[in-house]
Amino acid sequence: MNIDYVEAFEIIPRSITSLVVLFFITKLMGKKQVSELSLFDYVIGISIGNFTAEMVMNFDYQYINGIVAIVSFGLVSYLVSVITLKSIKLRRFIIGVPTVIIEDGKINLEALKSTKLDINDLLEECRSMGYFDITQISYAILEVNGKISVLPKSDYQVPNLTDLKIKKEKAYLSINVIIDGKVMEENLSNTNKDITWLKQELKKQGYTNFNNILLATITNGNLAVFKKNHEEPKKVLE
């Protein structure tokens, strides 16, 4: 098989140009394109991806056509964003509206059918949010981005500090200092700790090296360690 190296290397500038165009178009379209997508955003993203692939790989394809297509779709997405900010009716038609899946503790079968969601999908989403017992849920709403939001029953709602009348304390970020056995030296330095302190703290918890540590974090000066677990995963029956 003969390899056309000239054509292969021509892909490099085409790829870089496509990347630059995509970057600026994505900036124009806003951060929602890199977060959870609505159906409309998903269609726009897929279409732009196809145009980009065609621009880079198809040498019979006029390059400027792909750029015009990407810019056109980007402008349409931007205009739709502006329009839907001003018109509730168009927003509902183009972006969609949330659907109530569980109402007052009861699963709405018709809502499941209309959203093409089966009971296993619902249970999976609930488990991912920590609700392994679906009877704890009062309301579940399928958002336009495909995610499910849950309101637990009052008996299972987490009380806040105001409810408990507890004095508020400052919240601190957790800093990752070891990931998969590797020390994140810059992160460790940002916590005003050094490698000597880290080794001493690990030794107190029974760790003599970093190799069997999956994750270690520092929160407000306290070290939390998660070791690598090689146990076989357990399957949950449907």
C-alpha positions as CSV (number, residue, x, y, z in Angstrom):
1,M,0.0,0.0,0.0
2,N,1.4,3.4,-1.0
3,I,1.3,6.1,1.6
4,D,0.9,9.7,0.5
5,Y,3.0,11.5,3.1
6,V,2.3,14.9,1.5
7,E,-1.4,14.5,1.9
8,A,-1.0,13.1,5.4
9,F,1.0,16.1,6.5
10,E,-1.5,18.5,4.9
11,I,-3.9,17.3,7.6
12,I,-1.9,19.1,10.3
13,P,-2.7,22.7,9.2
14,R,-6.3,21.8,8.4
15,S,-6.7,20.3,11.9
16,I,-5.1,23.3,13.6
17,T,-7.3,25.7,11.6
18,S,-10.4,23.7,12.5
19,L,-9.5,23.6,16.1
20,V,-9.0,27.4,16.2
21,V,-12.4,28.0,14.4
22,L,-14.1,25.6,16.8
23,F,-12.6,27.3,19.8
24,F,-13.9,30.7,18.9
25,I,-17.3,29.4,17.8
26,T,-17.7,27.6,21.2
27,K,-16.7,30.7,23.0
28,L,-19.5,32.5,21.0
29,M,-22.0,29.8,21.9
30,G,-21.3,30.0,25.6
31,K,-20.4,27.6,28.4
32,K,-23.5,25.5,28.1
33,Q,-21.9,23.8,25.1
34,V,-19.3,22.2,27.5
35,S,-21.8,21.4,30.2
36,E,-24.9,19.3,30.1
37,L,-26.6,19.7,26.8
38,S,-30.2,20.2,25.9
39,L,-31.5,18.4,22.8
40,F,-31.0,21.4,20.6
41,D,-27.5,22.0,21.8
42,Y,-26.7,18.3,21.3
43,V,-27.9,18.4,17.7
44,I,-25.8,21.6,17.1
45,G,-22.7,20.0,18.7
46,I,-23.0,16.7,16.6
47,S,-23.5,18.7,13.4
48,I,-20.5,20.9,14.0
49,G,-18.4,17.8,14.9
50,N,-19.4,16.2,11.5
51,F,-18.4,19.3,9.6
52,T,-15.1,19.4,11.3
53,A,-14.3,15.8,10.6
54,E,-15.2,16.3,6.9
55,M,-13.0,19.4,6.7
56,V,-10.0,17.7,8.1
57,M,-10.1,14.3,6.4
58,N,-11.9,14.9,3.0
59,F,-9.5,16.5,0.6
60,D,-12.2,16.6,-2.1
61,Y,-14.2,18.8,0.2
62,Q,-13.8,22.6,-0.3
63,Y,-12.3,23.7,3.0
64,I,-14.1,27.1,3.1
65,N,-17.5,25.3,2.9
66,G,-16.8,23.6,6.2
67,I,-15.8,26.9,7.9
68,V,-18.9,28.6,6.6
69,A,-21.1,25.7,7.9
70,I,-19.5,25.8,11.3
71,V,-19.8,29.5,11.6
72,S,-23.5,29.4,10.4
73,F,-24.4,26.7,13.0
74,G,-22.6,28.7,15.7
75,L,-24.5,31.8,14.8
76,V,-27.8,30.0,14.8
77,S,-27.0,28.6,18.3
78,Y,-26.1,32.0,19.5
79,L,-29.3,33.6,18.0
80,V,-31.4,30.9,19.5
81,S,-29.9,31.5,22.9
82,V,-30.7,35.2,22.6
83,I,-34.3,34.6,21.4
84,T,-35.1,32.0,24.1
85,L,-34.0,34.4,26.8
86,K,-36.8,36.8,25.6
87,S,-39.5,34.3,24.6
88,I,-40.8,31.7,27.0
89,K,-42.9,30.0,24.3
90,L,-40.0,29.6,22.0
91,R,-37.8,28.5,24.9
92,R,-40.3,25.7,25.7
93,F,-40.5,24.7,22.0
94,I,-36.8,24.7,21.2
95,I,-35.1,23.8,24.5
96,G,-38.0,21.8,26.0
97,V,-39.5,21.7,29.5
98,P,-38.8,19.5,32.5
99,T,-41.1,16.4,33.0
100,V,-42.3,15.2,36.4
101,I,-41.5,11.5,36.7
102,I,-42.3,10.9,40.3
103,E,-45.1,13.0,41.9
104,D,-45.9,12.8,45.6
105,G,-44.1,9.5,45.8
106,K,-45.9,7.9,42.9
107,I,-44.2,7.0,39.6
108,N,-45.9,8.4,36.6
109,L,-45.9,5.7,34.0
110,E,-47.1,8.0,31.2
111,A,-44.3,10.4,31.9
112,L,-41.8,7.5,31.6
113,K,-43.3,6.5,28.3
114,S,-43.3,10.0,26.9
115,T,-39.7,10.6,27.8
116,K,-38.6,7.1,26.5
117,L,-37.2,6.4,30.0
118,D,-37.6,2.9,31.5
119,I,-37.8,2.0,35.2
120,N,-34.2,0.7,35.2
121,D,-32.9,4.1,33.9
122,L,-34.9,5.9,36.7
123,L,-33.6,3.6,39.4
124,E,-30.0,4.0,38.1
125,E,-30.3,7.8,38.2
126,C,-31.8,7.7,41.7
127,R,-29.0,5.5,43.0
128,S,-26.4,7.8,41.5
129,M,-27.8,10.5,43.7
130,G,-27.7,8.3,46.8
131,Y,-31.3,7.2,46.8
132,F,-31.2,3.4,46.8
133,D,-34.7,3.2,48.2
134,I,-37.1,4.9,45.8
135,T,-39.8,5.2,48.5
136,Q,-37.7,8.0,50.0
137,I,-38.4,10.2,47.0
138,S,-41.3,12.7,46.9
139,Y,-40.6,14.3,43.5
140,A,-38.3,13.4,40.6
141,I,-38.1,15.7,37.6
142,L,-36.4,14.9,34.3
143,E,-34.6,18.1,33.2
144,V,-34.2,19.2,29.6
145,N,-30.5,18.1,29.7
146,G,-31.5,14.5,30.5
147,K,-30.6,14.6,34.2
148,I,-33.0,13.8,37.0
149,S,-33.5,16.2,39.9
150,V,-34.8,14.7,43.1
151,L,-36.7,16.1,46.1
152,P,-36.7,13.6,49.0
153,K,-39.6,13.2,51.3
154,S,-39.5,15.4,54.4
155,D,-38.3,12.5,56.7
156,Y,-35.3,12.0,54.5
157,Q,-34.3,15.6,53.8
158,V,-30.9,16.6,55.1
159,P,-31.2,19.3,57.8
160,N,-29.1,22.4,57.4
161,L,-27.2,24.3,60.1
162,T,-30.1,26.7,60.5
163,D,-32.5,23.8,61.2
164,L,-30.1,22.3,63.8
165,K,-29.2,25.8,65.3
166,I,-25.5,25.0,65.0
167,K,-22.9,27.7,64.6
168,K,-21.6,28.0,61.1
169,E,-18.0,27.1,60.3
170,K,-16.0,28.1,57.3
171,A,-16.0,25.6,54.4
172,Y,-12.7,24.4,53.0
173,L,-11.8,23.0,49.6
174,S,-10.2,19.5,49.4
175,I,-6.8,19.5,47.7
176,N,-5.7,16.3,46.0
177,V,-2.1,15.6,47.0
178,I,-1.7,12.0,45.8
179,I,-3.5,10.6,42.7
180,D,-2.9,7.0,41.7
181,G,0.3,6.7,43.7
182,K,1.8,10.0,42.4
183,V,2.4,13.0,44.6
184,M,1.0,16.3,43.3
185,E,3.8,18.5,44.5
186,E,2.3,21.8,43.4
187,N,-0.9,21.0,45.2
188,L,0.9,19.9,48.3
189,S,2.9,23.2,48.2
190,N,-0.4,25.2,48.0
191,T,-1.5,23.6,51.3
192,N,1.7,25.0,53.0
193,K,2.8,21.4,53.6
194,D,5.9,19.5,52.3
195,I,6.8,16.0,51.4
196,T,8.2,15.3,54.9
197,W,4.9,16.2,56.5
198,L,3.0,14.0,54.0
199,K,5.2,11.0,54.7
200,Q,4.9,11.4,58.5
201,E,1.1,11.6,58.2
202,L,0.9,8.6,55.9
203,K,3.1,6.6,58.3
204,K,0.6,7.4,61.1
205,Q,-2.1,5.8,59.0
206,G,0.0,2.8,58.2
207,Y,1.3,3.7,54.7
208,T,5.0,3.3,54.1
209,N,4.9,4.3,50.4
210,F,2.7,6.0,47.8
211,N,2.2,3.0,45.5
212,N,-0.9,1.5,47.1
213,I,-2.6,4.9,47.5
214,L,-5.4,5.7,45.0
215,L,-6.2,9.2,46.4
216,A,-5.1,11.4,49.2
217,T,-6.6,14.8,50.0
218,I,-6.0,17.6,52.4
219,T,-8.9,19.5,53.9
220,N,-8.2,22.2,56.4
221,G,-4.9,20.6,57.3
222,N,-6.4,17.1,57.7
223,L,-5.2,14.2,55.5
224,A,-7.7,11.7,54.1
225,V,-6.3,8.6,52.3
226,F,-8.1,6.1,50.0
227,K,-6.1,3.0,49.2
228,K,-6.3,1.1,46.0
229,N,-9.0,-1.6,46.2
230,H,-8.6,-4.6,43.9
231,E,-11.7,-6.5,45.1
232,E,-14.1,-7.9,42.4
233,P,-17.1,-5.5,42.0
234,K,-20.5,-6.8,43.2
235,K,-23.4,-6.9,40.8
236,V,-26.7,-5.5,41.8
237,L,-29.7,-7.6,40.5
238,E,-32.4,-5.7,38.6
